[in-house]
């Protein structure tokens, strides 16, 4: 049994309710739950993977999928059973969703062939260079000033 999260990019033409209706119209043995960011799908591993592939091709580069650690309606994480509030990982998922529009645009440029490998490597090095790892001694020094 597998559960996948389907997340729509902000610039997707598909809405969560439209996605929900589409998933339910497919002739597959899956459970579907609509969410504010897309949907959850649940079923046998191979079936869920196949449905995820179909959904991603529905609107290429605008619909993203990832595995979920809990089944739909799991009492440990479901708001209905926990008395409300965001579920564990919701804020991370919300942050990830905000970046999907940029990822979508990048994927579209790659599909068009507008970016060369050298250009991508150059941009990657520029970005990662800005975020150098913090020296462990400096990190310890910062921590010690905050603890006292």
MODELLER restraints for C-alpha pairs under 7 A, 6 or more apart:
rsr = mdl.restraints
at = mdl.atoms
rsr.add(forms.Gaussian(group=physical.xy_distance, feature=features.Distance(at['CA:1:A'], at['CA:43:A']), mean=5.36, stdev=0.5))
rsr.add(forms.Gaussian(group=physical.xy_distance, feature=features.Distance(at['CA:1:A'], at['CA:44:A']), mean=4.60, stdev=0.5))
rsr.add(forms.Gaussian(group=physical.xy_distance, feature=features.Distance(at['CA:1:A'], at['CA:45:A']), mean=5.56, stdev=0.5))
rsr.add(forms.Gaussian(group=physical.xy_distance, feature=features.Distance(at['CA:2:A'], at['CA:42:A']), mean=5.60, stdev=0.5))
rsr.add(forms.Gaussian(group=physical.xy_distance, feature=features.Distance(at['CA:2:A'], at['CA:43:A']), mean=5.63, stdev=0.5))
rsr.add(forms.Gaussian(group=physical.xy_distance, feature=features.Distance(at['CA:2:A'], at['CA:44:A']), mean=5.96, stdev=0.5))
rsr.add(forms.Gaussian(group=physical.xy_distance, feature=features.Distance(at['CA:2:A'], at['CA:45:A']), mean=5.14, stdev=0.5))
rsr.add(forms.Gaussian(group=physical.xy_distance, feature=features.Distance(at['CA:2:A'], at['CA:48:A']), mean=6.76, stdev=0.5))
rsr.add(forms.Gaussian(group=physical.xy_distance, feature=features.Distance(at['CA:3:A'], at['CA:40:A']), mean=6.75, stdev=0.5))
rsr.add(forms.Gaussian(group=physical.xy_distance, feature=features.Distance(at['CA:3:A'], at['CA:41:A']), mean=5.58, stdev=0.5))
rsr.add(forms.Gaussian(group=physical.xy_distance, feature=features.Distance(at['CA:3:A'], at['CA:42:A']), mean=4.29, stdev=0.5))
rsr.add(forms.Gaussian(group=physical.xy_distance, feature=features.Distance(at['CA:3:A'], at['CA:43:A']), mean=6.74, stdev=0.5))
rsr.add(forms.Gaussian(group=physical.xy_distance, feature=features.Distance(at['CA:3:A'], at['CA:67:A']), mean=6.04, stdev=0.5))
rsr.add(forms.Gaussian(group=physical.xy_distance, feature=features.Distance(at['CA:3:A'], at['CA:68:A']), mean=5.38, stdev=0.5))
rsr.add(forms.Gaussian(group=physical.xy_distance, feature=features.Distance(at['CA:3:A'], at['CA:71:A']), mean=5.79, stdev=0.5))
rsr.add(forms.Gaussian(group=physical.xy_distance, feature=features.Distance(at['CA:4:A'], at['CA:40:A']), mean=5.63, stdev=0.5))
rsr.add(forms.Gaussian(group=physical.xy_distance, feature=features.Distance(at['CA:4:A'], at['CA:41:A']), mean=5.36, stdev=0.5))
rsr.add(forms.Gaussian(group=physical.xy_distance, feature=features.Distance(at['CA:4:A'], at['CA:42:A']), mean=6.47, stdev=0.5))
rsr.add(forms.Gaussian(group=physical.xy_distance, feature=features.Distance(at['CA:4:A'], at['CA:65:A']), mean=6.52, stdev=0.5))
rsr.add(forms.Gaussian(group=physical.xy_distance, feature=features.Distance(at['CA:4:A'], at['CA:66:A']), mean=5.54, stdev=0.5))
rsr.add(forms.Gaussian(group=physical.xy_distance, feature=features.Distance(at['CA:4:A'], at['CA:67:A']), mean=4.35, stdev=0.5))
rsr.add(forms.Gaussian(group=physical.xy_distance, feature=features.Distance(at['CA:4:A'], at['CA:68:A']), mean=5.15, stdev=0.5))
rsr.add(forms.Gaussian(group=physical.xy_distance, feature=features.Distance(at['CA:5:A'], at['CA:39:A']), mean=6.13, stdev=0.5))
rsr.add(forms.Gaussian(group=physical.xy_distance, feature=features.Distance(at['CA:5:A'], at['CA:40:A']), mean=4.72, stdev=0.5))
rsr.add(forms.Gaussian(group=physical.xy_distance, feature=features.Distance(at['CA:5:A'], at['CA:41:A']), mean=6.71, stdev=0.5))
rsr.add(forms.Gaussian(group=physical.xy_distance, feature=features.Distance(at['CA:5:A'], at['CA:65:A']), mean=5.53, stdev=0.5))
rsr.add(forms.Gaussian(group=physical.xy_distance, feature=features.Distance(at['CA:5:A'], at['CA:66:A']), mean=5.35, stdev=0.5))
rsr.add(forms.Gaussian(group=physical.xy_distance, feature=features.Distance(at['CA:5:A'], at['CA:67:A']), mean=6.03, stdev=0.5))
rsr.add(forms.Gaussian(group=physical.xy_distance, feature=features.Distance(at['CA:5:A'], at['CA:68:A']), mean=5.96, stdev=0.5))
rsr.add(forms.Gaussian(group=physical.xy_distance, feature=features.Distance(at['CA:6:A'], at['CA:38:A']), mean=5.45, stdev=0.5))
rsr.add(forms.Gaussian(group=physical.xy_distance, feature=features.Distance(at['CA:6:A'], at['CA:39:A']), mean=5.17, stdev=0.5))
rsr.add(forms.Gaussian(group=physical.xy_distance, feature=features.Distance(at['CA:6:A'], at['CA:40:A']), mean=5.98, stdev=0.5))
rsr.add(forms.Gaussian(group=physical.xy_distance, feature=features.Distance(at['CA:6:A'], at['CA:63:A']), mean=6.90, stdev=0.5))
rsr.add(forms.Gaussian(group=physical.xy_distance, feature=features.Distance(at['CA:6:A'], at['CA:64:A']), mean=5.74, stdev=0.5))
rsr.add(forms.Gaussian(group=physical.xy_distance, feature=features.Distance(at['CA:6:A'], at['CA:65:A']), mean=4.53, stdev=0.5))
rsr.add(forms.Gaussian(group=physical.xy_distance, feature=features.Distance(at['CA:6:A'], at['CA:66:A']), mean=6.80, stdev=0.5))
rsr.add(forms.Gaussian(group=physical.xy_distance, feature=features.Distance(at['CA:7:A'], at['CA:37:A']), mean=5.46, stdev=0.5))
rsr.add(forms.Gaussian(group=physical.xy_distance, feature=features.Distance(at['CA:7:A'], at['CA:38:A']), mean=4.80, stdev=0.5))
rsr.add(forms.Gaussian(group=physical.xy_distance, feature=features.Distance(at['CA:7:A'], at['CA:39:A']), mean=6.85, stdev=0.5))
rsr.add(forms.Gaussian(group=physical.xy_distance, feature=features.Distance(at['CA:7:A'], at['CA:63:A']), mean=5.90, stdev=0.5))
rsr.add(forms.Gaussian(group=physical.xy_distance, feature=features.Distance(at['CA:7:A'], at['CA:64:A']), mean=5.18, stdev=0.5))
rsr.add(forms.Gaussian(group=physical.xy_distance, feature=features.Distance(at['CA:7:A'], at['CA:65:A']), mean=6.16, stdev=0.5))
rsr.add(forms.Gaussian(group=physical.xy_distance, feature=features.Distance(at['CA:8:A'], at['CA:37:A']), mean=6.02, stdev=0.5))
rsr.add(forms.Gaussian(group=physical.xy_distance, feature=features.Distance(at['CA:8:A'], at['CA:38:A']), mean=5.54, stdev=0.5))
rsr.add(forms.Gaussian(group=physical.xy_distance, feature=features.Distance(at['CA:8:A'], at['CA:62:A']), mean=6.10, stdev=0.5))
rsr.add(forms.Gaussian(group=physical.xy_distance, feature=features.Distance(at['CA:8:A'], at['CA:63:A']), mean=4.76, stdev=0.5))
rsr.add(forms.Gaussian(group=physical.xy_distance, feature=features.Distance(at['CA:8:A'], at['CA:64:A']), mean=6.36, stdev=0.5))
rsr.add(forms.Gaussian(group=physical.xy_distance, feature=features.Distance(at['CA:9:A'], at['CA:62:A']), mean=5.09, stdev=0.5))
rsr.add(forms.Gaussian(group=physical.xy_distance, feature=features.Distance(at['CA:9:A'], at['CA:63:A']), mean=6.10, stdev=0.5))
rsr.add(forms.Gaussian(group=physical.xy_distance, feature=features.Distance(at['CA:9:A'], at['CA:97:A']), mean=6.37, stdev=0.5))
rsr.add(forms.Gaussian(group=physical.xy_distance, feature=features.Distance(at['CA:9:A'], at['CA:100:A']), mean=5.14, stdev=0.5))
rsr.add(forms.Gaussian(group=physical.xy_distance, feature=features.Distance(at['CA:9:A'], at['CA:101:A']), mean=5.38, stdev=0.5))
rsr.add(forms.Gaussian(group=physical.xy_distance, feature=features.Distance(at['CA:10:A'], at['CA:101:A']), mean=5.88, stdev=0.5))
rsr.add(forms.Gaussian(group=physical.xy_distance, feature=features.Distance(at['CA:11:A'], at['CA:101:A']), mean=6.14, stdev=0.5))
rsr.add(forms.Gaussian(group=physical.xy_distance, feature=features.Distance(at['CA:12:A'], at['CA:62:A']), mean=5.33, stdev=0.5))
rsr.add(forms.Gaussian(group=physical.xy_distance, feature=features.Distance(at['CA:16:A'], at['CA:34:A']), mean=6.30, stdev=0.5))
rsr.add(forms.Gaussian(group=physical.xy_distance, feature=features.Distance(at['CA:16:A'], at['CA:35:A']), mean=6.60, stdev=0.5))
rsr.add(forms.Gaussian(group=physical.xy_distance, feature=features.Distance(at['CA:16:A'], at['CA:36:A']), mean=6.54, stdev=0.5))
rsr.add(forms.Gaussian(group=physical.xy_distance, feature=features.Distance(at['CA:16:A'], at['CA:37:A']), mean=6.51, stdev=0.5))
rsr.add(forms.Gaussian(group=physical.xy_distance, feature=features.Distance(at['CA:16:A'], at['CA:38:A']), mean=4.51, stdev=0.5))
rsr.add(forms.Gaussian(group=physical.xy_distance, feature=features.Distance(at['CA:16:A'], at['CA:39:A']), mean=6.62, stdev=0.5))
rsr.add(forms.Gaussian(group=physical.xy_distance, feature=features.Distance(at['CA:17:A'], at['CA:34:A']), mean=6.71, stdev=0.5))
rsr.add(forms.Gaussian(group=physical.xy_distance, feature=features.Distance(at['CA:19:A'], at['CA:38:A']), mean=6.94, stdev=0.5))
rsr.add(forms.Gaussian(group=physical.xy_distance, feature=features.Distance(at['CA:20:A'], at['CA:34:A']), mean=5.69, stdev=0.5))
rsr.add(forms.Gaussian(group=physical.xy_distance, feature=features.Distance(at['CA:20:A'], at['CA:39:A']), mean=6.65, stdev=0.5))
rsr.add(forms.Gaussian(group=physical.xy_distance, feature=features.Distance(at['CA:29:A'], at['CA:43:A']), mean=6.67, stdev=0.5))
rsr.add(forms.Gaussian(group=physical.xy_distance, feature=features.Distance(at['CA:30:A'], at['CA:41:A']), mean=6.44, stdev=0.5))
rsr.add(forms.Gaussian(group=physical.xy_distance, feature=features.Distance(at['CA:30:A'], at['CA:42:A']), mean=5.40, stdev=0.5))
rsr.add(forms.Gaussian(group=physical.xy_distance, feature=features.Distance(at['CA:30:A'], at['CA:43:A']), mean=4.79, stdev=0.5))
rsr.add(forms.Gaussian(group=physical.xy_distance, feature=features.Distance(at['CA:31:A'], at['CA:41:A']), mean=5.63, stdev=0.5))
rsr.add(forms.Gaussian(group=physical.xy_distance, feature=features.Distance(at['CA:31:A'], at['CA:42:A']), mean=5.05, stdev=0.5))
rsr.add(forms.Gaussian(group=physical.xy_distance, feature=features.Distance(at['CA:31:A'], at['CA:43:A']), mean=6.48, stdev=0.5))
rsr.add(forms.Gaussian(group=physical.xy_distance, feature=features.Distance(at['CA:32:A'], at['CA:39:A']), mean=6.83, stdev=0.5))
rsr.add(forms.Gaussian(group=physical.xy_distance, feature=features.Distance(at['CA:32:A'], at['CA:40:A']), mean=5.66, stdev=0.5))
rsr.add(forms.Gaussian(group=physical.xy_distance, feature=features.Distance(at['CA:32:A'], at['CA:41:A']), mean=4.69, stdev=0.5))
rsr.add(forms.Gaussian(group=physical.xy_distance, feature=features.Distance(at['CA:32:A'], at['CA:42:A']), mean=6.57, stdev=0.5))
rsr.add(forms.Gaussian(group=physical.xy_distance, feature=features.Distance(at['CA:33:A'], at['CA:39:A']), mean=5.47, stdev=0.5))
rsr.add(forms.Gaussian(group=physical.xy_distance, feature=features.Distance(at['CA:33:A'], at['CA:40:A']), mean=5.12, stdev=0.5))
rsr.add(forms.Gaussian(group=physical.xy_distance, feature=features.Distance(at['CA:33:A'], at['CA:41:A']), mean=6.64, stdev=0.5))
rsr.add(forms.Gaussian(group=physical.xy_distance, feature=features.Distance(at['CA:34:A'], at['CA:40:A']), mean=6.55, stdev=0.5))
rsr.add(forms.Gaussian(group=physical.xy_distance, feature=features.Distance(at['CA:41:A'], at['CA:48:A']), mean=6.84, stdev=0.5))
rsr.add(forms.Gaussian(group=physical.xy_distance, feature=features.Distance(at['CA:42:A'], at['CA:48:A']), mean=6.34, stdev=0.5))
rsr.add(forms.Gaussian(group=physical.xy_distance, feature=features.Distance(at['CA:52:A'], at['CA:65:A']), mean=6.76, stdev=0.5))
rsr.add(forms.Gaussian(group=physical.xy_distance, feature=features.Distance(at['CA:56:A'], at['CA:63:A']), mean=5.26, stdev=0.5))
rsr.add(forms.Gaussian(group=physical.xy_distance, feature=features.Distance(at['CA:56:A'], at['CA:64:A']), mean=6.47, stdev=0.5))
rsr.add(forms.Gaussian(group=physical.xy_distance, feature=features.Distance(at['CA:61:A'], at['CA:104:A']), mean=5.03, stdev=0.5))
rsr.add(forms.Gaussian(group=physical.xy_distance, feature=features.Distance(at['CA:61:A'], at['CA:107:A']), mean=6.34, stdev=0.5))
rsr.add(forms.Gaussian(group=physical.xy_distance, feature=features.Distance(at['CA:61:A'], at['CA:108:A']), mean=6.85, stdev=0.5))
rsr.add(forms.Gaussian(group=physical.xy_distance, feature=features.Distance(at['CA:62:A'], at['CA:104:A']), mean=5.81, stdev=0.5))
rsr.add(forms.Gaussian(group=physical.xy_distance, feature=features.Distance(at['CA:75:A'], at['CA:81:A']), mean=5.57, stdev=0.5))
rsr.add(forms.Gaussian(group=physical.xy_distance, feature=features.Distance(at['CA:77:A'], at['CA:87:A']), mean=5.67, stdev=0.5))
rsr.add(forms.Gaussian(group=physical.xy_distance, feature=features.Distance(at['CA:77:A'], at['CA:88:A']), mean=6.57, stdev=0.5))
rsr.add(forms.Gaussian(group=physical.xy_distance, feature=features.Distance(at['CA:78:A'], at['CA:87:A']), mean=6.67, stdev=0.5))
rsr.add(forms.Gaussian(group=physical.xy_distance, feature=features.Distance(at['CA:79:A'], at['CA:85:A']), mean=6.38, stdev=0.5))
rsr.add(forms.Gaussian(group=physical.xy_distance, feature=features.Distance(at['CA:79:A'], at['CA:87:A']), mean=6.38, stdev=0.5))
rsr.add(forms.Gaussian(group=physical.xy_distance, feature=features.Distance(at['CA:109:A'], at['CA:115:A']), mean=6.57, stdev=0.5))
